[in-house]
Amino acid sequence: MSQQQDVDETVKALQQHRGVKGIIVMNYDGIPIRSTFTDAKLGVHYAALVTFLVQKTQSFLKRMDGSPLDSIRLRSQKNELIIAPGKDFIMVVVHQPDAQFGATAIPDIVASH
């Protein structure tokens, strides 16, 4: 299975969860490769901010204990972001934090791909 097919299957699986607002797959330059957001500007905005957050978090972890970044889970009153950096891309899932769909399943799905 190609990497593109793997990403497509992961995005489809994540979209099935109740409360998922959007999914972005981006490169490390912050350019969205794939986005499920209907508002393209919103996807680009998330991508730019998440790229900065990932870079700073990776730098922090490297200085603190040398550990690589597995994922970031960031929650506010309106949204929860699950950010999973991979070798060539970063995947971001934005969902409603109060959705009753087993939010713990999303990091597992993202991490497995």
A tleap script that builds the chain and sets N, CA, C and O, in Angstrom:
source leaprc.protein.ff14SB
mol = sequence {
  NMET SER GLN GLN GLN ASP VAL ASP GLU THR
  VAL LYS ALA LEU GLN GLN HIE ARG GLY VAL
  LYS GLY ILE ILE VAL MET ASN TYR ASP GLY
  ILE PRO ILE ARG SER THR PHE THR ASP ALA
  LYS LEU GLY VAL HIE TYR ALA ALA LEU VAL
  THR PHE LEU VAL GLN LYS THR GLN SER PHE
  LEU LYS ARG MET ASP GLY SER PRO LEU ASP
  SER ILE ARG LEU ARG SER GLN LYS ASN GLU
  LEU ILE ILE ALA PRO GLY LYS ASP PHE ILE
  MET VAL VAL VAL HIE GLN PRO ASP ALA GLN
  PHE GLY ALA THR ALA ILE PRO ASP ILE VAL
  ALA SER CHIE
}
set mol.1.N position { 0.849 -1.178 0.000 }
set mol.1.CA position { 0.000 0.000 0.000 }
set mol.1.C position { 0.895 1.242 0.000 }
set mol.1.O position { 1.868 1.309 0.752 }
set mol.2.N position { 0.566 2.217 -0.840 }
set mol.2.CA position { 1.367 3.430 -0.917 }
set mol.2.C position { 1.081 4.330 0.272 }
set mol.2.O position { 0.074 4.171 0.962 }
set mol.3.N position { 1.971 5.266 0.499 }
set mol.3.CA position { 1.798 6.204 1.604 }
set mol.3.C position { 0.538 7.045 1.389 }
set mol.3.O position { -0.171 7.343 2.351 }
set mol.4.N position { 0.251 7.429 0.150 }
set mol.4.CA position { -0.941 8.213 -0.160 }
set mol.4.C position { -2.214 7.428 0.184 }
set mol.4.O position { -3.154 7.983 0.751 }
set mol.5.N position { -2.238 6.142 -0.161 }
set mol.5.CA position { -3.401 5.313 0.155 }
set mol.5.C position { -3.564 5.159 1.662 }
set mol.5.O position { -4.681 5.164 2.179 }
set mol.6.N position { -2.448 5.024 2.355 }
set mol.6.CA position { -2.467 4.900 3.809 }
set mol.6.C position { -3.054 6.162 4.441 }
set mol.6.O position { -3.882 6.078 5.348 }
set mol.7.N position { -2.625 7.327 3.961 }
set mol.7.CA position { -3.142 8.599 4.472 }
set mol.7.C position { -4.632 8.719 4.168 }
set mol.7.O position { -5.411 9.118 5.034 }
set mol.8.N position { -5.030 8.377 2.953 }
set mol.8.CA position { -6.444 8.457 2.576 }
set mol.8.C position { -7.315 7.576 3.469 }
set mol.8.O position { -8.389 8.002 3.894 }
set mol.9.N position { -6.866 6.356 3.759 }
set mol.9.CA position { -7.621 5.455 4.628 }
set mol.9.C position { -7.721 5.997 6.047 }
set mol.9.O position { -8.764 5.888 6.692 }
set mol.10.N position { -6.637 6.576 6.523 }
set mol.10.CA position { -6.639 7.149 7.873 }
set mol.10.C position { -7.608 8.317 7.952 }
set mol.10.O position { -8.376 8.421 8.908 }
set mol.11.N position { -7.579 9.196 6.957 }
set mol.11.CA position { -8.490 10.345 6.943 }
set mol.11.C position { -9.936 9.864 6.914 }
set mol.11.O position { -10.774 10.397 7.641 }
set mol.12.N position { -10.242 8.876 6.093 }
set mol.12.CA position { -11.603 8.342 6.018 }
set mol.12.C position { -12.040 7.750 7.361 }
set mol.12.O position { -13.174 7.960 7.792 }
set mol.13.N position { -11.155 7.023 8.011 }
set mol.13.CA position { -11.483 6.432 9.309 }
set mol.13.C position { -11.738 7.504 10.363 }
set mol.13.O position { -12.658 7.376 11.172 }
set mol.14.N position { -10.934 8.550 10.355 }
set mol.14.CA position { -11.093 9.621 11.339 }
set mol.14.C position { -12.372 10.418 11.110 }
set mol.14.O position { -13.010 10.853 12.069 }
set mol.15.N position { -12.747 10.611 9.855 }
set mol.15.CA position { -13.950 11.376 9.546 }
set mol.15.C position { -15.221 10.688 10.037 }
set mol.15.O position { -16.258 11.335 10.180 }
set mol.16.N position { -15.150 9.402 10.292 }
set mol.16.CA position { -16.316 8.656 10.751 }
set mol.16.C position { -16.675 8.962 12.200 }
set mol.16.O position { -17.788 8.674 12.639 }
set mol.17.N position { -15.738 9.544 12.941 }
set mol.17.CA position { -15.984 9.843 14.351 }
set mol.17.C position { -16.854 11.091 14.492 }
set mol.17.O position { -16.633 12.103 13.827 }
set mol.18.N position { -17.837 10.991 15.367 }
set mol.18.CA position { -18.705 12.124 15.657 }
set mol.18.C position { -17.877 13.238 16.283 }
set mol.18.O position { -17.014 12.987 17.125 }
set mol.19.N position { -18.144 14.454 15.871 }
set mol.19.CA position { -17.480 15.613 16.461 }
set mol.19.C position { -16.237 16.066 15.719 }
set mol.19.O position { -15.689 17.123 16.033 }
set mol.20.N position { -15.775 15.292 14.738 }
set mol.20.CA position { -14.594 15.708 13.977 }
set mol.20.C position { -14.993 16.862 13.072 }
set mol.20.O position { -15.882 16.730 12.231 }
set mol.21.N position { -14.326 17.993 13.253 }
set mol.21.CA position { -14.610 19.184 12.453 }
set mol.21.C position { -13.775 19.212 11.186 }
set mol.21.O position { -14.226 19.699 10.149 }
set mol.22.N position { -12.574 18.698 11.266 }
set mol.22.CA position { -11.721 18.722 10.093 }
set mol.22.C position { -10.407 18.018 10.344 }
set mol.22.O position { -9.980 17.824 11.482 }
set mol.23.N position { -9.780 17.643 9.243 }
set mol.23.CA position { -8.491 16.952 9.291 }
set mol.23.C position { -7.571 17.633 8.292 }
set mol.23.O position { -7.974 17.952 7.174 }
set mol.24.N position { -6.347 17.848 8.704 }
set mol.24.CA position { -5.354 18.457 7.822 }
set mol.24.C position { -4.125 17.569 7.817 }
set mol.24.O position { -3.655 17.133 8.868 }
set mol.25.N position { -3.615 17.308 6.640 }
set mol.25.CA position { -2.324 16.661 6.480 }
set mol.25.C position { -1.444 17.704 5.799 }
set mol.25.O position { -1.792 18.217 4.736 }
set mol.26.N position { -0.313 18.013 6.410 }
set mol.26.CA position { 0.546 19.076 5.884 }
set mol.26.C position { 1.999 18.637 5.890 }
set mol.26.O position { 2.378 17.704 6.598 }
set mol.27.N position { 2.798 19.311 5.103 }
set mol.27.CA position { 4.233 19.039 5.147 }
set mol.27.C position { 4.856 19.884 6.255 }
set mol.27.O position { 4.164 20.664 6.911 }
set mol.28.N position { 6.140 19.731 6.457 }
set mol.28.CA position { 6.808 20.446 7.543 }
set mol.28.C position { 7.062 21.917 7.234 }
set mol.28.O position { 7.578 22.647 8.080 }
set mol.29.N position { 6.703 22.357 6.028 }
set mol.29.CA position { 6.761 23.779 5.690 }
set mol.29.C position { 5.435 24.461 5.996 }
set mol.29.O position { 5.293 25.667 5.793 }
set mol.30.N position { 4.463 23.693 6.483 }
set mol.30.CA position { 3.164 24.244 6.833 }
set mol.30.C position { 2.204 24.333 5.663 }
set mol.30.O position { 1.190 25.028 5.741 }
set mol.31.N position { 2.510 23.645 4.593 }
set mol.31.CA position { 1.647 23.665 3.412 }
set mol.31.C position { 0.695 22.473 3.471 }
set mol.31.O position { 1.137 21.325 3.484 }
set mol.32.N position { -0.614 22.743 3.508 }
set mol.32.CA position { -1.574 21.636 3.541 }
set mol.32.C position { -1.493 20.791 2.266 }
set mol.32.O position { -1.538 21.312 1.152 }
set mol.33.N position { -1.375 19.488 2.456 }
set mol.33.CA position { -1.361 18.537 1.350 }
set mol.33.C position { -2.786 18.036 1.122 }
set mol.33.O position { -3.215 17.801 -0.008 }
set mol.34.N position { -3.498 17.884 2.228 }
set mol.34.CA position { -4.885 17.416 2.183 }
set mol.34.C position { -5.621 18.053 3.351 }
set mol.34.O position { -5.100 18.124 4.464 }
set mol.35.N position { -6.833 18.514 3.088 }
set mol.35.CA position { -7.646 19.117 4.142 }
set mol.35.C position { -9.104 18.774 3.892 }
set mol.35.O position { -9.571 18.778 2.753 }
set mol.36.N position { -9.820 18.475 4.976 }
set mol.36.CA position { -11.245 18.205 4.852 }
set mol.36.C position { -12.075 19.432 5.221 }
set mol.36.O position { -13.305 19.376 5.195 }
set mol.37.N position { -11.419 20.533 5.563 }
set mol.37.CA position { -12.142 21.759 5.879 }
set mol.37.C position { -12.742 22.342 4.601 }
set mol.37.O position { -12.068 22.414 3.574 }
set mol.38.N position { -14.001 22.754 4.664 }
set mol.38.CA position { -14.629 23.370 3.495 }
set mol.38.C position { -14.086 24.776 3.268 }
set mol.38.O position { -14.079 25.270 2.140 }
set mol.39.N position { -13.636 25.413 4.330 }
set mol.39.CA position { -13.023 26.736 4.231 }
set mol.39.C position { -11.512 26.544 4.117 }
set mol.39.O position { -10.841 26.238 5.103 }
set mol.40.N position { -10.985 26.727 2.908 }
set mol.40.CA position { -9.560 26.497 2.663 }
set mol.40.C position { -8.685 27.418 3.510 }
set mol.40.O position { -7.606 27.018 3.947 }
set mol.41.N position { -9.140 28.644 3.745 }
set mol.41.CA position { -8.355 29.587 4.547 }
set mol.41.C position { -8.181 29.093 5.978 }
set mol.41.O position { -7.126 29.282 6.584 }
set mol.42.N position { -9.218 28.462 6.512 }
set mol.42.CA position { -9.142 27.928 7.873 }
set mol.42.C position { -8.100 26.812 7.944 }
set mol.42.O position { -7.326 26.745 8.899 }
set mol.43.N position { -8.079 25.945 6.949 }
set mol.43.CA position { -7.080 24.880 6.906 }
set mol.43.C position { -5.666 25.428 6.838 }
set mol.43.O position { -4.768 24.925 7.513 }
set mol.44.N position { -5.466 26.453 6.029 }
set mol.44.CA position { -4.144 27.082 5.906 }
set mol.44.C position { -3.751 27.750 7.220 }
set mol.44.O position { -2.591 27.695 7.628 }
set mol.45.N position { -4.715 28.376 7.873 }
set mol.45.CA position { -4.453 29.037 9.159 }
set mol.45.C position { -4.015 28.023 10.220 }
set mol.45.O position { -3.015 28.227 10.908 }
set mol.46.N position { -4.768 26.938 10.344 }
set mol.46.CA position { -4.389 25.880 11.279 }
set mol.46.C position { -2.996 25.345 10.945 }
set mol.46.O position { -2.166 25.164 11.836 }
set mol.47.N position { -2.746 25.095 9.667 }
set mol.47.CA position { -1.458 24.524 9.246 }
set mol.47.C position { -0.294 25.419 9.657 }
set mol.47.O position { 0.716 24.927 10.159 }
set mol.48.N position { -0.425 26.708 9.451 }
set mol.48.CA position { 0.656 27.635 9.809 }
set mol.48.C position { 0.919 27.630 11.311 }
set mol.48.O position { 2.068 27.574 11.747 }
set mol.49.N position { -0.144 27.689 12.093 }
set mol.49.CA position { 0.018 27.729 13.550 }
set mol.49.C position { 0.532 26.410 14.104 }
set mol.49.O position { 1.380 26.400 14.997 }
set mol.50.N position { 0.031 25.310 13.590 }
set mol.50.CA position { 0.449 23.992 14.073 }
set mol.50.C position { 1.908 23.732 13.732 }
set mol.50.O position { 2.640 23.161 14.541 }
set mol.51.N position { 2.338 24.141 12.549 }
set mol.51.CA position { 3.741 23.952 12.168 }
set mol.51.C position { 4.661 24.633 13.172 }
set mol.51.O position { 5.656 24.054 13.607 }
set mol.52.N position { 4.323 25.864 13.537 }
set mol.52.CA position { 5.110 26.602 14.524 }
set mol.52.C position { 5.117 25.879 15.867 }
set mol.52.O position { 6.166 25.743 16.497 }
set mol.53.N position { 3.953 25.418 16.304 }
set mol.53.CA position { 3.836 24.703 17.580 }
set mol.53.C position { 4.666 23.422 17.576 }
set mol.53.O position { 5.357 23.131 18.552 }
set mol.54.N position { 4.604 22.665 16.502 }
set mol.54.CA position { 5.369 21.412 16.404 }
set mol.54.C position { 6.859 21.696 16.453 }
set mol.54.O position { 7.595 21.011 17.162 }
set mol.55.N position { 7.314 22.695 15.712 }
set mol.55.CA position { 8.741 23.024 15.703 }
set mol.55.C position { 9.226 23.413 17.094 }
set mol.55.O position { 10.281 22.958 17.536 }
set mol.56.N position { 8.466 24.245 17.776 }
set mol.56.CA position { 8.863 24.679 19.125 }
set mol.56.C position { 8.826 23.515 20.120 }
set mol.56.O position { 9.701 23.401 20.978 }
set mol.57.N position { 7.821 22.662 20.004 }
set mol.57.CA position { 7.716 21.517 20.905 }
set mol.57.C position { 8.849 20.527 20.672 }
set mol.57.O position { 9.415 20.002 21.631 }
set mol.58.N position { 9.186 20.267 19.421 }
set mol.58.CA position { 10.309 19.374 19.116 }
set mol.58.C position { 11.606 19.930 19.672 }
set mol.58.O position { 12.412 19.185 20.231 }
set mol.59.N position { 11.816 21.224 19.526 }
set mol.59.CA position { 13.020 21.864 20.054 }
set mol.59.C position { 13.074 21.751 21.579 }
set mol.59.O position { 14.126 21.455 22.146 }
set mol.60.N position { 11.955 21.984 22.229 }
set mol.60.CA position { 11.870 21.880 23.679 }
set mol.60.C position { 12.225 20.465 24.146 }
set mol.60.O position { 13.048 20.287 25.043 }
set mol.61.N position { 11.597 19.469 23.530 }
set mol.61.CA position { 11.849 18.082 23.934 }
set mol.61.C position { 13.304 17.672 23.697 }
set mol.61.O position { 13.894 16.959 24.508 }
set mol.62.N position { 13.860 18.115 22.609 }
set mol.62.CA position { 15.247 17.787 22.297 }
set mol.62.C position { 16.184 18.339 23.372 }
set mol.62.O position { 17.134 17.672 23.781 }
set mol.63.N position { 15.907 19.560 23.822 }
set mol.63.CA position { 16.744 20.190 24.850 }
set mol.63.C position { 16.511 19.606 26.234 }
set mol.63.O position { 17.438 19.517 27.039 }
set mol.64.N position { 15.268 19.204 26.514 }
set mol.64.CA position { 14.945 18.714 27.849 }
set mol.64.C position { 15.428 17.288 28.087 }
set mol.64.O position { 16.097 17.019 29.085 }
set mol.65.N position { 15.097 16.387 27.192 }
set mol.65.CA position { 15.470 14.997 27.453 }
set mol.65.C position { 15.830 14.209 26.197 }
set mol.65.O position { 16.071 13.004 26.270 }
set mol.66.N position { 15.869 14.864 25.071 }
set mol.66.CA position { 16.273 14.189 23.842 }
set mol.66.C position { 15.215 13.289 23.230 }
set mol.66.O position { 15.482 12.582 22.259 }
set mol.67.N position { 14.019 13.313 23.791 }
set mol.67.CA position { 12.945 12.450 23.279 }
set mol.67.C position { 12.322 13.041 22.016 }
set mol.67.O position { 12.200 14.259 21.887 }
set mol.68.N position { 11.928 12.165 21.084 }
set mol.68.CA position { 11.206 12.664 19.917 }
set mol.68.C position { 9.748 12.951 20.269 }
set mol.68.O position { 9.217 12.416 21.242 }
set mol.69.N position { 9.124 13.781 19.485 }
set mol.69.CA position { 7.715 14.135 19.687 }
set mol.69.C position { 6.822 13.069 19.074 }
set mol.69.O position { 6.926 12.782 17.882 }
set mol.70.N position { 5.940 12.477 19.882 }
set mol.70.CA position { 4.974 11.492 19.392 }
set mol.70.C position { 3.695 12.181 18.935 }
set mol.70.O position { 3.236 11.983 17.810 }
set mol.71.N position { 3.126 12.993 19.824 }
set mol.71.CA position { 1.890 13.690 19.497 }
set mol.71.C position { 1.683 14.834 20.485 }
set mol.71.O position { 2.306 14.898 21.545 }
set mol.72.N position { 0.788 15.726 20.095 }
set mol.72.CA position { 0.377 16.837 20.956 }
set mol.72.C position { -1.138 16.800 21.013 }
set mol.72.O position { -1.809 16.662 19.990 }
set mol.73.N position { -1.660 16.922 22.204 }
set mol.73.CA position { -3.113 17.001 22.380 }
set mol.73.C position { -3.395 18.321 23.074 }
set mol.73.O position { -3.003 18.534 24.222 }
set mol.74.N position { -4.080 19.202 22.362 }
set mol.74.CA position { -4.315 20.563 22.836 }
set mol.74.C position { -5.815 20.807 22.892 }
set mol.74.O position { -6.518 20.652 21.894 }
set mol.75.N position { -6.297 21.190 24.071 }
set mol.75.CA position { -7.745 21.325 24.253 }
set mol.75.C position { -8.111 22.719 24.737 }
set mol.75.O position { -7.485 23.262 25.647 }
set mol.76.N position { -9.138 23.289 24.111 }
set mol.76.CA position { -9.718 24.546 24.566 }
set mol.76.C position { -11.209 24.291 24.794 }
set mol.76.O position { -11.668 23.154 24.687 }
set mol.77.N position { -11.957 25.336 25.107 }
set mol.77.CA position { -13.395 25.148 25.314 }
set mol.77.C position { -14.104 24.829 24.005 }
set mol.77.O position { -15.127 24.144 24.014 }
set mol.78.N position { -13.578 25.315 22.869 }
set mol.78.CA position { -14.250 25.135 21.583 }
set mol.78.C position { -13.734 23.946 20.780 }
set mol.78.O position { -14.508 23.287 20.086 }
set mol.79.N position { -12.441 23.666 20.868 }
set mol.79.CA position { -11.828 22.639 20.023 }
set mol.79.C position { -10.794 21.838 20.788 }
set mol.79.O position { -10.243 22.277 21.797 }
set mol.80.N position { -10.558 20.663 20.275 }
set mol.80.CA position { -9.412 19.879 20.705 }
set mol.80.C position { -8.644 19.525 19.442 }
set mol.80.O position { -9.225 19.079 18.453 }
set mol.81.N position { -7.344 19.725 19.486 }
set mol.81.CA position { -6.482 19.380 18.366 }
set mol.81.C position { -5.607 18.212 18.782 }
set mol.81.O position { -5.006 18.211 19.856 }
set mol.82.N position { -5.551 17.232 17.917 }
set mol.82.CA position { -4.630 16.122 18.104 }
set mol.82.C position { -3.659 16.212 16.940 }
set mol.82.O position { -4.046 16.104 15.776 }
set mol.83.N position { -2.405 16.409 17.272 }
set mol.83.CA position { -1.370 16.675 16.280 }
set mol.83.C position { -0.377 15.521 16.323 }
set mol.83.O position { 0.202 15.222 17.367 }
set mol.84.N position { -0.190 14.886 15.185 }
set mol.84.CA position { 0.717 13.736 15.106 }
set mol.84.C position { 1.732 13.956 13.990 }
set mol.84.O position { 1.413 13.802 12.811 }
set mol.85.N position { 2.958 14.318 14.371 }
set mol.85.CA position { 3.987 14.468 13.350 }
set mol.85.C position { 4.494 13.109 12.891 }
set mol.85.O position { 4.732 12.218 13.707 }
set mol.86.N position { 4.657 12.959 11.601 }
set mol.86.CA position { 5.220 11.743 11.034 }
set mol.86.C position { 6.567 12.045 10.418 }
set mol.86.O position { 7.132 13.116 10.639 }
set mol.87.N position { 7.077 11.118 9.655 }
set mol.87.CA position { 8.388 11.301 9.022 }
set mol.87.C position { 8.357 12.431 7.991 }
set mol.87.O position { 9.239 13.290 7.977 }
set mol.88.N position { 7.330 12.426 7.126 }
set mol.88.CA position { 7.266 13.379 6.029 }
set mol.88.C position { 6.146 14.402 6.153 }
set mol.88.O position { 6.119 15.379 5.405 }
set mol.89.N position { 5.223 14.192 7.082 }
set mol.89.CA position { 4.082 15.091 7.191 }
set mol.89.C position { 3.576 15.150 8.620 }
set mol.89.O position { 3.981 14.367 9.479 }
set mol.90.N position { 2.680 16.099 8.852 }
set mol.90.CA position { 2.028 16.284 10.144 }
set mol.90.C position { 0.531 16.114 9.909 }
set mol.90.O position { -0.023 16.686 8.971 }
set mol.91.N position { -0.118 15.334 10.758 }
set mol.91.CA position { -1.565 15.169 10.661 }
set mol.91.C position { -2.210 15.854 11.861 }
set mol.91.O position { -1.765 15.701 12.998 }
set mol.92.N position { -3.270 16.613 11.580 }
set mol.92.CA position { -3.997 17.334 12.619 }
set mol.92.C position { -5.476 16.968 12.534 }
set mol.92.O position { -6.081 17.022 11.463 }
set mol.93.N position { -6.046 16.598 13.672 }
set mol.93.CA position { -7.481 16.341 13.764 }
set mol.93.C position { -8.054 17.391 14.697 }
set mol.93.O position { -7.602 17.545 15.831 }
set mol.94.N position { -9.059 18.117 14.206 }
set mol.94.CA position { -9.746 19.127 15.011 }
set mol.94.C position { -11.140 18.580 15.294 }
set mol.94.O position { -11.875 18.210 14.379 }
set mol.95.N position { -11.488 18.535 16.567 }
set mol.95.CA position { -12.821 18.036 16.913 }
set mol.95.C position { -13.381 18.761 18.113 }
set mol.95.O position { -12.672 19.471 18.827 }
set mol.96.N position { -14.671 18.567 18.317 }
set mol.96.CA position { -15.356 19.164 19.462 }
set mol.96.C position { -14.948 18.405 20.714 }
set mol.96.O position { -15.053 17.179 20.751 }
set mol.97.N position { -14.485 19.111 21.741 }
set mol.97.CA position { -14.019 18.402 22.937 }
set mol.97.C position { -15.128 17.716 23.719 }
set mol.97.O position { -14.851 16.811 24.505 }
set mol.98.N position { -16.364 18.120 23.523 }
set mol.98.CA position { -17.453 17.506 24.280 }
set mol.98.C position { -18.183 16.419 23.501 }
set mol.98.O position { -19.178 15.884 23.991 }
set mol.99.N position { -17.723 16.082 22.319 }
set mol.99.CA position { -18.372 15.040 21.525 }
set mol.99.C position { -18.183 13.688 22.201 }
set mol.99.O position { -17.087 13.350 22.649 }
set mol.100.N position { -19.243 12.940 22.265 }
set mol.100.CA position { -19.215 11.635 22.935 }
set mol.100.C position { -18.934 10.521 21.935 }
set mol.100.O position { -19.842 9.782 21.551 }
set mol.101.N position { -17.687 10.401 21.516 }
set mol.101.CA position { -17.364 9.353 20.557 }
set mol.101.C position { -16.114 8.591 20.935 }
set mol.101.O position { -15.593 7.808 20.141 }
set mol.102.N position { -15.638 8.811 22.128 }
set mol.102.CA position { -14.426 8.121 22.537 }
set mol.102.C position { -13.194 8.802 21.969 }
set mol.102.O position { -12.481 8.229 21.146 }
set mol.103.N position { -12.951 10.007 22.405 }
set mol.103.CA position { -11.844 10.811 21.879 }
set mol.103.C position { -10.501 10.118 22.022 }
set mol.103.O position { -9.553 10.445 21.308 }
set mol.104.N position { -10.413 9.171 22.931 }
set mol.104.CA position { -9.138 8.480 23.093 }
set mol.104.C position { -8.809 7.618 21.884 }
set mol.104.O position { -7.652 7.243 21.697 }
set mol.105.N position { -9.796 7.296 21.063 }
set mol.105.CA position { -9.556 6.466 19.885 }
set mol.105.C position { -8.822 7.242 18.800 }
set mol.105.O position { -8.071 6.646 18.028 }
set mol.106.N position { -9.018 8.549 18.719 }
set mol.106.CA position { -8.412 9.336 17.647 }
set mol.106.C position { -6.886 9.293 17.703 }
set mol.106.O position { -6.269 9.030 16.670 }
set mol.107.N position { -6.239 9.536 18.847 }
set mol.107.CA position { -4.774 9.457 18.839 }
set mol.107.C position { -4.264 8.084 18.411 }
set mol.107.O position { -3.226 7.984 17.757 }
set mol.108.N position { -4.985 7.033 18.776 }
set mol.108.CA position { -4.569 5.687 18.391 }
set mol.108.C position { -4.627 5.501 16.886 }
set mol.108.O position { -3.720 4.912 16.298 }
set mol.109.N position { -5.692 6.000 16.254 }
set mol.109.CA position { -5.815 5.890 14.810 }
set mol.109.C position { -4.736 6.699 14.109 }
set mol.109.O position { -4.109 6.218 13.165 }
set mol.110.N position { -4.518 7.931 14.569 }
set mol.110.CA position { -3.511 8.802 13.961 }
set mol.110.C position { -2.123 8.200 14.115 }
set mol.110.O position { -1.347 8.184 13.159 }
set mol.111.N position { -1.805 7.708 15.294 }
set mol.111.CA position { -0.472 7.171 15.561 }
set mol.111.C position { -0.196 5.892 14.770 }
set mol.111.O position { 0.953 5.595 14.444 }
set mol.112.N position { -1.242 5.144 14.468 }
set mol.112.CA position { -1.014 3.886 13.758 }
set mol.112.C position { -0.708 4.092 12.286 }
set mol.112.O position { -0.326 3.144 11.599 }
set mol.113.N position { -0.867 5.296 11.794 }
set mol.113.CA position { -0.600 5.562 10.383 }
set mol.113.C position { 0.414 6.639 10.314 }
set mol.113.O position { 0.809 7.046 9.221 }
savepdb mol mol.pdb
quit
